[in-house]
């Protein structure tokens, strides 16, 4: 509490830019932003892998796999277990594709 008071007093008296962040705080912020970037890259890699996995289903190409992934069907099991109505609600998925997927059950 006293240190806060003294730093504010220095600001007022000397009218200089005294930084309240210590070098340790700056390092922590830099490390945190680096972790965030790594997580973003990991999510992008995982989504690409999941989309590629969906293309292993019969009749599912790259576009329909991406549409299914964005609709919430992240795995092949989720696609196979889904209701016909839910699959038909996805743009790019037609009745013929749904019939092929239902044969897999």
Residue pairs with C-beta under 8 A, 6 or more apart in sequence:
7 18
7 20
10 16
10 18
11 18
47 69
50 69
50 74
50 75
51 62
51 65
51 66
51 69
52 65
53 75
53 76
54 60
54 65
54 68
54 69
54 73
54 75
54 76
54 79
55 61
55 62
55 65
56 76
57 65
57 76
57 79
57 80
57 100
57 101
57 104
58 100
58 101
58 104
59 96
59 97
59 100
59 101
60 68
60 79
60 97
60 101
63 92
64 90
64 92
64 93
64 97
67 90
67 91
67 92
67 93
68 79
68 87
68 90
68 93
71 89
71 90
72 78
73 79
73 82
73 87
73 90
79 87
79 101
80 101
80 104
80 105
84 98
84 102
87 93
87 97
87 98
87 101
88 94
88 95
88 98
